[in-house]
Amino acid sequence: MVETSPASRDEYTYIAIGQAHSIRLLELQPATSWQSPIEVSLREHSLDACPEFGALSYTWATEDGDSSLSKCLECGGGIIKITANCEAALVRLRQSEEVRVLWVDAICIDQSNDDEKNLQITLMRQIYSLATWVGLWLGEASTAVDEQTSKPLSELGMTFMHDFAVEIAERSNSGQTPYGGELYQEFIRDRRAFQEQGMEVFTPRIQGFWDVLHRPWWERLWVVQELALSKSAHLMCGGSSESWHNLTVVIDGLVKSDGQSVEVFEFIATFITSAFHQIHMSSFVDRNQSDSTPSQPPTPGTRALAILNATRNTRATDPRDKIYGILGFFGDAESDPENIFPLPDYTKTAAELYADVSRSIIANTCSLDVMSSCYGFVNSAVPDLPSWAAAWNDTPLKYFDEGPFNASNGSSAIYEASGDSWSLLRIKGKRVDSVKFPSPTPDEIHYDNQIMTQLWRQWTELAFSLPSYPTGEAIADVLLNTLCWGSNLALDRLAPGEYRETFDAWIKILRSPDTSEVASEKIFTDETAYTYSRRISSLTWARVLGTTTNSKLALLPMSAEVGDEIVIFNGGKLPFVVRSEGENFKLVGPCYVHGIMDGEAFPMNESESGEWFSLC
């Protein structure tokens, strides 16, 4: 292969693209030897008259994280520097006798030209929709091999995927569920040992299947739209290739099988989460995919917020790409009312971009749902980000799902511009309470089940120290609702008596004389108590239980302090904790305060008489 070290060749000079609706396509020259230098040529084509081409979906970095431009290819008498992973994909795609026409972002877009990048990003939807096929390059074959066959484990995993899809399809056609099949039984057999010993307990091909589904490709933001927009996609891992359709057959068969135990289902979820997420994201290409009904068109901004939340855990080297990397789900702003995003502009900072997007969502939805994922307890990786702007590249904790709640009584957001300052947001609201006592927090944000159990014990003592509750409800009922946000796993409001049996078992363990170590083991293994533990573990992590000045229980952001105000803003389904900072306020985050989640503290006749808050 050609390395970048020789200085005898000049870097390729890109010729500017002549038309706004044109792209460059790469012509990959054939070679009979893997060791031959990669040679390409670039030609401009109008999107209205493109030849057939394939598109590559890949991560710039290798599995070990090397994203340096350590390799190069020959183009028009010069060289173009690329990453080792890009080179590996091109070598696999190169044919022995015929030219292959491709679109590869790192090569077909002049990466040194921000203006060109800004324009080409707006064409990504058309590029991946027009491509005859999309190659999903997961990386080279695994270095670990099966001792019996001497084949890479990833190769065995790709074969298992194919065979498993065939088994599921055949059983489905004969009216049978997947979980009676031989390969299904092999898949779940070692699930319990896996919890303690890791994937080494699996058979070689199950290990390989795990390897295939846990490559860095699955975590990359850009691949979400690249896959979702494709007509025909193929997974590529080393020398193995498999239709994406076959993986969807496997995933659908696993997640739609009724009758599986909770234990089996959770194992399956651990195994396939990344792949399931990609399949789920493909549904967002459909314009009707929203929370609205067919007779009720989605409000502009609603679908944008749903996609931003759904891609929150994906990764992008440049934080601005957490916005630009989903634009392919939308048409251009002039023809698509759901495209509420600013045009790509790499001269703008990530903080400015995130603030613009949050403000646009508020303006278009007339609600503050976007602020439900804002938390001030951790310093964002985005410098100068306002507290009210969602940090789309940070995933500090599970965001509050505001769906079941109506704290502001169905009111619309009332906001106004704050002069020339992009970092300020003025919105109207009402102070309804304040933080009296937030429980102590752990020294580290990452803590284990034993520390979590200790926290739950402290919270239980705090709750039962209250002599009564302002609403007249029993303290046990208030605590049950507060820790699970008053909702179940389906995000529906709790029905009377729901979770009562499992909550009682949970409380019994916490209030027993057992040590924290013993209680922790019981609370996460007891069949009855575990249901409630499972529901609240992700919801209470990095949050604290506290009491308010009005003697209410509240689940608060981890950084809440004594004296912080609890405010209900117009258009907000949740209450928010804010902190005074000079003439402005910092948004600490959303909270759950039992007794004010359904408009009790925000009468409709007072919705216009609130005060202005300037959030910074």
C-alpha positions in Angstrom: 0.0 0.0 0.0 1.0 3.6 -0.5 2.0 5.4 2.7 1.8 9.1 3.3 5.4 9.4 4.4 7.0 9.9 0.9 7.0 13.6 0.0 7.6 12.9 -3.7 3.9 13.2 -4.6 1.8 16.4 -4.2 -1.6 16.3 -2.6 -4.5 16.2 -5.0 -6.0 19.6 -5.8 -9.8 19.4 -5.9 -11.6 21.2 -8.8 -14.5 23.2 -7.4 -17.9 21.6 -8.0 -19.6 23.7 -10.7 -23.3 23.2 -9.8 -25.1 23.4 -6.5 -27.0 20.2 -7.3 -23.9 18.2 -8.3 -21.6 15.7 -6.5 -18.3 14.0 -7.2 -18.3 10.2 -7.8 -15.2 8.1 -7.3 -14.1 5.7 -10.0 -12.2 2.9 -8.2 -9.8 1.4 -10.7 -9.5 -2.4 -10.8 -6.5 -4.4 -9.5 -5.6 -8.1 -9.4 -3.4 -7.8 -6.3 -4.4 -6.6 -2.8 -1.0 -5.0 -2.5 -1.5 -2.8 -5.6 -1.8 1.0 -4.8 -5.4 2.3 -4.7 -6.0 4.4 -7.8 -9.2 6.5 -8.3 -10.5 9.3 -10.4 -13.1 11.8 -9.5 -15.8 13.1 -11.8 -18.6 15.6 -11.2 -22.2 14.5 -11.9 -25.5 16.2 -11.6 -27.8 14.4 -9.2 -30.4 14.5 -11.9 -28.1 12.5 -14.3 -25.9 10.2 -12.2 -24.6 6.8 -13.4 -25.4 3.9 -11.1 -23.2 4.0 -8.0 -22.8 2.5 -4.6 -22.2 4.4 -1.4 -20.0 3.5 1.5 -21.1 3.7 5.1 -18.1 3.4 7.5 -16.3 4.9 10.5 -13.3 6.9 9.8 -11.5 5.3 12.7 -10.4 1.7 13.0 -11.5 -0.6 15.8 -8.6 0.5 17.9 -9.5 4.2 17.4 -7.0 5.2 14.8 -8.6 8.0 12.8 -5.3 9.5 11.5 -4.8 10.1 7.8 -2.1 7.5 7.7 -2.8 6.1 4.2 -3.3 7.6 0.8 -4.6 6.8 -2.6 -3.6 8.0 -6.1 -5.9 10.4 -7.9 -5.2 12.6 -11.0 -1.5 12.6 -10.5 -1.7 13.5 -6.8 -2.5 11.8 -3.6 -5.5 12.0 -1.2 -4.9 11.1 2.4 -7.4 8.7 4.0 -7.7 6.6 7.1 -6.7 3.0 7.4 -10.3 1.9 7.8 -11.3 3.7 4.6 -8.4 2.1 2.8 -9.4 -1.4 4.0 -13.0 -0.9 2.8 -11.8 0.3 -0.7 -9.5 -2.7 -1.0 -12.4 -5.0 -0.3 -14.7 -3.2 -2.7 -12.1 -3.0 -5.5 -12.8 -5.4 -8.4 -10.2 -7.3 -10.4 -11.4 -6.3 -13.9 -14.0 -3.5 -13.8 -14.1 0.0 -12.5 -16.4 0.4 -9.5 -18.3 3.7 -9.1 -18.7 4.9 -5.5 -19.6 7.8 -3.3 -17.3 8.0 -0.2 -17.6 11.1 1.9 -13.9 11.5 2.8 -12.9 11.4 -0.8 -15.8 12.9 -2.8 -16.1 16.0 -0.6 -13.1 18.3 -0.3 -12.6 18.1 3.5 -10.5 21.3 3.6 -13.4 23.4 2.1 -16.0 24.3 4.7 -18.2 26.0 2.1 -18.3 22.8 0.0 -19.0 20.7 3.1 -21.9 23.0 4.1 -23.5 22.5 0.7 -22.8 18.8 0.2 -24.3 17.9 3.6 -27.6 19.2 2.3 -27.5 16.6 -0.5 -26.9 13.6 1.7 -30.5 12.5 1.6 -30.5 12.4 -2.2 -27.1 10.8 -2.4 -27.9 7.8 -0.2 -31.4 7.5 -1.6 -30.0 7.4 -5.2 -27.3 4.9 -4.5 -28.0 1.5 -6.0 -26.6 -0.1 -2.9 -24.9 0.9 0.3 -22.0 -1.1 1.8 -22.0 -1.1 5.6 -18.3 -1.6 6.3 -17.9 -2.8 9.9 -14.1 -3.3 9.6 -11.7 -6.1 9.0 -12.3 -9.6 10.3 -11.7 -10.2 13.9 -8.2 -11.3 15.0 -9.6 -13.9 17.3 -10.1 -17.2 15.4 -11.9 -20.4 16.1 -9.4 -23.1 17.1 -11.4 -25.8 15.3 -12.0 -24.2 11.9 -9.2 -21.5 12.0 -11.7 -19.0 10.8 -12.1 -15.5 12.3 -14.9 -15.4 14.8 -16.5 -12.5 12.9 -16.8 -14.8 9.8 -18.6 -17.4 11.9 -20.8 -14.7 13.3 -21.8 -13.5 9.8 -22.6 -17.1 8.8 -24.6 -17.6 12.0 -26.6 -14.5 11.2 -27.6 -15.9 7.8 -28.5 -19.3 9.2 -30.4 -17.8 12.1 -32.5 -15.7 9.6 -33.3 -18.8 7.5 -34.4 -20.7 10.6 -36.6 -17.9 11.9 -38.2 -17.4 8.4 -38.9 -21.1 8.0 -40.4 -21.4 11.4 -42.5 -18.3 10.9 -43.8 -19.6 7.5 -44.9 -22.8 9.3 -46.7 -20.8 12.1 -44.0 -21.5 14.7 -42.3 -19.1 17.1 -38.5 -18.6 16.8 -37.7 -19.7 20.3 -38.2 -23.4 19.6 -35.5 -23.4 17.0 -32.1 -25.0 17.4 -30.1 -21.8 16.7 -32.4 -19.8 19.0 -31.6 -22.3 21.8 -27.9 -22.0 21.1 -28.2 -18.2 21.2 -29.8 -18.0 24.7 -28.2 -21.1 26.3 -25.3 -19.5 28.0 -27.1 -16.2 29.0 -26.7 -16.7 32.7 -23.0 -17.6 32.6 -22.5 -14.5 30.3 -23.7 -12.2 33.1 -20.7 -13.3 35.3 -18.0 -14.4 32.8 -18.6 -12.4 29.7 -18.9 -13.5 26.1 -16.1 -16.1 26.3 -18.8 -18.6 27.5 -20.6 -18.5 24.2 -20.0 -20.9 21.3 -17.5 -19.5 18.7 -20.2 -18.4 16.3 -22.2 -16.7 19.0 -19.0 -14.9 20.1 -18.6 -13.9 16.4 -22.2 -12.7 16.2 -21.5 -10.5 19.3 -18.4 -9.2 17.7 -20.2 -8.2 14.5 -23.0 -6.4 16.5 -20.6 -4.5 18.7 -18.3 -2.8 16.3 -17.7 1.0 16.4 -19.8 1.4 13.3 -23.0 0.8 15.2 -22.3 3.9 17.5 -21.5 6.4 14.7 -24.1 9.1 14.1 -23.7 9.5 10.3 -24.4 5.8 9.6 -28.0 6.2 11.0 -29.2 8.2 8.0 -26.9 6.4 5.6 -28.6 3.1 6.4 -32.1 4.5 6.8 -32.1 6.1 3.4 -30.6 3.1 1.5 -32.5 1.1 -1.1 -30.4 -2.0 -0.6 -27.8 -2.4 2.2 -25.2 -5.1 2.9 -23.1 -5.7 6.0 -19.5 -6.1 5.2 -17.0 -7.5 7.7 -13.6 -8.5 6.4 -14.3 -10.8 3.5 -17.8 -11.6 4.6 -20.9 -10.0 3.3 -24.5 -10.4 4.4 -27.8 -8.7 3.4 -29.1 -6.2 6.0 -32.5 -7.8 5.4 -31.3 -11.0 7.1 -30.3 -9.1 10.2 -33.7 -7.4 10.4 -35.3 -10.9 10.2 -33.2 -12.0 13.2 -33.9 -8.9 15.2 -37.6 -8.8 14.5 -37.9 -12.5 15.4 -36.1 -12.0 18.7 -38.0 -8.8 19.9 -41.5 -9.9 18.7 -41.5 -13.4 20.3 -44.2 -13.5 23.0 -43.8 -15.8 25.9 -40.1 -15.2 26.7 -39.1 -14.6 30.3 -38.0 -11.2 31.5 -34.5 -12.7 32.0 -34.3 -13.9 28.4 -35.7 -10.7 27.0 -33.2 -8.6 28.9 -30.3 -10.8 27.6 -31.6 -10.4 24.1 -31.8 -6.6 24.6 -28.2 -6.4 25.8 -27.1 -8.4 22.8 -29.0 -6.6 20.0 -29.5 -3.0 21.3 -27.3 -1.3 18.7 -28.8 -3.2 15.8 -32.4 -2.8 17.0 -31.7 1.0 17.3 -30.6 1.1 13.6 -33.8 -0.7 12.5 -35.9 1.6 14.6 -34.3 4.7 13.2 -35.1 3.6 9.7 -38.8 4.1 10.5 -38.2 7.9 10.9 -37.7 8.2 7.2 -41.5 7.8 7.0 -43.0 11.2 7.4 -45.9 9.7 9.4 -43.6 8.5 12.1 -44.4 10.8 14.9 -46.5 11.0 18.1 -49.4 12.5 16.2 -52.3 10.7 14.6 -52.8 10.5 10.8 -55.7 13.0 11.1 -53.4 15.3 13.1 -50.3 16.3 11.1 -47.1 16.6 13.3 -46.2 20.0 14.5 -43.0 21.3 12.9 -40.2 20.5 15.3 -41.9 17.4 16.9 -40.2 15.0 14.5 -36.9 16.8 14.7 -36.9 16.5 18.5 -37.8 12.8 18.3 -34.9 12.1 16.0 -32.5 14.2 18.1 -33.5 12.3 21.2 -33.3 8.9 19.4 -29.7 9.6 18.2 -28.6 11.0 21.5 -26.3 8.0 22.3 -24.6 8.0 18.9 -21.1 9.4 18.4 -19.7 12.2 16.2 -16.2 13.6 16.3 -17.4 17.1 15.7 -20.3 17.9 18.1 -21.9 20.0 15.3 -22.5 16.8 13.4 -25.0 15.7 16.0 -27.3 18.2 14.1 -25.9 18.1 10.6 -25.7 14.3 10.6 -29.5 13.9 10.8 -30.5 16.4 8.1 -30.9 13.5 5.7 -34.1 12.6 7.4 -35.6 15.9 6.1 -36.1 17.6 2.8 -34.8 21.1 2.1 -36.2 23.8 4.3 -38.2 25.4 1.5 -40.2 22.3 0.7 -40.3 20.5 4.0 -42.0 22.3 6.9 -40.6 19.8 9.4 -37.0 20.9 8.6 -36.7 23.5 11.3 -32.8 23.4 11.3 -30.4 26.1 10.2 -28.4 25.5 7.1 -25.0 23.8 7.7 -22.4 26.3 8.7 -19.1 25.0 10.1 -18.0 28.6 11.0 -20.6 28.5 13.8 -19.6 27.1 17.1 -21.4 24.0 18.5 -22.8 26.1 21.4 -24.4 28.6 19.0 -25.8 25.8 16.8 -27.3 23.9 19.8 -28.8 27.1 21.1 -30.3 27.9 17.6 -31.8 24.4 17.3 -33.3 24.5 20.8 -34.8 27.9 20.2 -36.2 26.8 16.9 -37.8 23.7 18.4 -39.4 25.9 21.1 -40.7 28.4 18.6 -42.1 25.7 16.3 -43.7 23.4 18.9 -44.8 26.2 21.3 -43.6 23.8 24.0 -40.6 23.3 26.2 -40.2 19.6 25.6 -36.7 20.1 24.3 -35.6 21.5 27.7 -36.6 18.2 29.4 -33.2 16.8 28.4 -31.1 19.7 29.8 -29.1 19.1 33.0 -26.7 21.3 34.7 -25.0 18.8 37.0 -22.2 18.0 34.6 -20.0 20.3 32.5 -20.9 19.8 28.9 -18.2 19.0 26.4 -19.5 22.0 24.4 -17.8 25.2 25.7 -20.1 28.1 26.5 -23.3 26.1 26.0 -26.3 27.9 27.6 -28.0 25.9 30.4 -31.3 25.9 28.5 -29.9 24.5 25.3 -29.9 20.7 24.9 -26.3 19.2 24.6 -26.9 16.7 21.9 -23.4 15.2 22.2 -23.8 14.6 25.9 -25.8 11.6 27.4 -25.5 12.2 31.1 -28.6 10.3 32.1 -32.0 9.0 30.9 -34.0 12.1 30.0 -37.3 12.8 31.7 -40.1 11.7 29.4 -42.6 14.5 29.6 -45.4 12.7 27.7 -47.7 11.7 30.5 -47.5 15.1 32.4 -49.2 18.5 32.1 -47.6 20.7 34.8 -48.4 24.0 32.9 -52.0 23.0 32.2 -51.8 22.8 28.5 -50.5 26.3 28.0 -48.2 27.3 25.2 -44.7 28.6 25.6 -44.3 32.4 25.9 -40.9 33.5 25.0 -39.1 36.5 23.4 -35.7 37.3 21.9 -33.1 38.6 24.3 -31.6 41.3 22.2 -28.5 40.3 20.2 -27.4 37.6 22.7 -27.8 34.1 21.2 -27.0 32.6 24.7 -30.1 34.1 26.5 -33.7 32.9 26.4 -36.5 34.8 28.0 -39.5 32.7 28.9 -42.5 33.2 31.1 -43.3 31.1 34.1 -44.4 30.9 37.7 -42.4 30.1 40.9 -44.3 27.3 42.7 -41.8 26.0 45.3 -38.2 25.7 46.2 -35.7 23.1 47.3 -35.6 22.6 51.0 -33.4 19.5 51.4 -31.7 17.6 48.6 -30.4 14.2 49.7 -26.6 13.8 49.8 -25.0 12.6 46.5 -22.2 10.1 45.9 -18.7 11.4 45.4 -18.6 9.8 41.9 -21.3 10.0 39.3 -20.7 6.4 38.3 -21.7 4.0 41.1 -22.6 0.4 41.5 -25.7 -1.4 42.7 -24.6 -1.4 46.3 -24.2 2.4 46.4 -27.5 2.8 44.7 -29.1 0.6 47.3 -27.6 2.7 50.1 -29.0 5.8 48.4 -32.5 4.2 48.1 -32.3 3.4 51.9 -31.5 7.1 52.7 -34.4 8.2 50.4 -36.8 5.8 52.1 -35.9 7.2 55.5 -36.3 10.7 54.2 -39.8 10.0 52.8 -41.1 8.3 55.9 -39.8 11.1 58.1 -42.6 13.2 56.7 -45.6 13.2 59.1 -48.1 13.6 56.3 -48.4 14.7 52.7 -50.1 17.9 51.5 -52.3 15.9 49.1 -53.6 13.6 51.8 -52.0 10.5 50.1 -50.1 7.9 52.0 -46.4 8.5 52.1 -45.8 5.0 50.6 -47.9 5.8 47.6 -46.2 9.2 47.1 -42.7 7.5 47.3 -43.8 4.7 44.9 -44.9 7.3 42.3 -42.0 9.8 42.8 -39.2 7.3 42.1 -40.8 6.0 38.9 -42.0 9.4 37.8 -45.6 8.2 38.2 -45.4 6.1 35.1 -44.7 2.5 34.0 -42.3 1.0 31.4 -44.8 1.9 28.6 -44.6 5.5 29.9 -48.3 5.4 30.8 -49.5 6.9 34.1 -49.7 4.3 36.9 -53.0 2.7 37.4 -54.3 2.3 41.0 -52.4 -0.5 42.6 -49.8 -0.8 39.8 -46.4 -1.8 41.2 -47.8 -2.1 44.7 -46.7 -5.7 45.2 -43.2 -5.2 43.8 -42.8 -1.9 45.7 -43.8 -3.5 49.0 -41.2 -6.2 48.5 -38.6 -3.5 47.5 -39.4 -1.5 50.7 -39.2 -4.6 52.9 -35.7 -5.3 51.7 -34.6 -1.7 52.2 -36.0 -1.5 55.7 -34.6 -4.8 56.8 -31.5 -5.0 59.1 -29.4 -6.6 56.2 -26.1 -5.0 55.3 -25.9 -2.9 52.2 -24.1 -5.7 50.4 -26.8 -8.3 51.2 -29.7 -5.9 50.6 -28.2 -4.9 47.2 -28.0 -8.5 46.2 -31.5 -9.2 47.2 -33.1 -6.1 45.7 -31.6 -6.9 42.3 -32.3 -10.7 42.4 -35.6 -11.0 44.3 -38.2 -12.0 41.7 -40.8 -9.7 43.1 -38.7 -6.7 44.2 -36.7 -6.7 41.0 -39.6 -5.4 38.8 -39.6 -2.1 40.7 -35.8 -2.0 41.0 -35.6 -2.4 37.3 -38.1 0.3 36.6 -36.4 3.0 38.8 -32.7 2.1 38.5 -32.1 4.2 35.4 -34.6 6.9 36.4 -33.0 7.5 39.8 -29.4 7.3 38.7 -27.6 10.7 39.0 -30.7 12.2 40.6 -31.6 12.8 44.2 -34.7 12.6 46.3 -35.5 15.8 48.2 -38.1 17.8 50.0 -39.5 21.1 49.1 -40.5 24.2 51.1 -44.1 23.2 50.7 -43.4 19.7 52.2 -43.5 17.8 49.0 -41.3 15.0 47.8 -39.3 15.7 44.6 -36.9 13.8 42.4 -34.3 16.4 41.6 -31.3 16.9 39.3 -28.1 15.7 41.1 -26.8 19.3 41.3 -29.9 20.8 43.0 -29.0 22.9 46.0 -30.9 24.3 49.0 -32.8 27.4 47.9 -33.0 26.6 44.2 -36.4 27.7 42.8 -38.9 25.2 41.3 -40.6 26.9 38.4 -43.4 25.9 36.0 -42.8 27.6 32.6 -45.6 28.2 30.2 -45.5 25.4 27.7 -43.7 23.1 30.0 -45.1 19.6 30.8 -42.6 19.3 33.7 -41.5 21.6 36.6 -37.9 22.8 36.4 -35.3 23.6 38.9 -33.5 27.0 38.3 -30.8 28.9 40.1 -30.4 32.6 40.3 -27.3 34.0 38.7 -27.2 37.8 38.9 -30.1 39.1 36.8 -30.4 35.8 35.0 -31.2 32.2 35.9 -29.4 28.9 35.2 -31.5 25.9 34.3 -30.5 23.1 36.6 -32.9 20.6 35.1 -36.4 19.1 35.1 -37.8 17.5 38.1 -40.8 15.4 39.4 -42.7 16.9 42.3 -45.6 14.8 43.4 -48.8 16.8 43.5 -48.0 19.4 40.9 -47.5 17.3 37.7 -51.0 17.8 36.3 -51.5 21.6 36.5 -52.4 21.8 40.2 -50.0 24.6 40.8 -50.7 26.4 37.5 -54.3 27.4 37.1 -55.4 28.3 33.6 -56.5 31.7 34.7 -52.9 32.5 35.8 -51.2 31.3 32.7 -50.7 34.8 31.3 -49.8 36.5 34.6 -46.4 34.8 35.3 -43.1 36.5 35.4 -40.3 36.7 32.9 -37.2 34.5 33.4 -34.0 35.2 31.5 -32.2 31.9 31.2 -28.5 31.9 30.5 
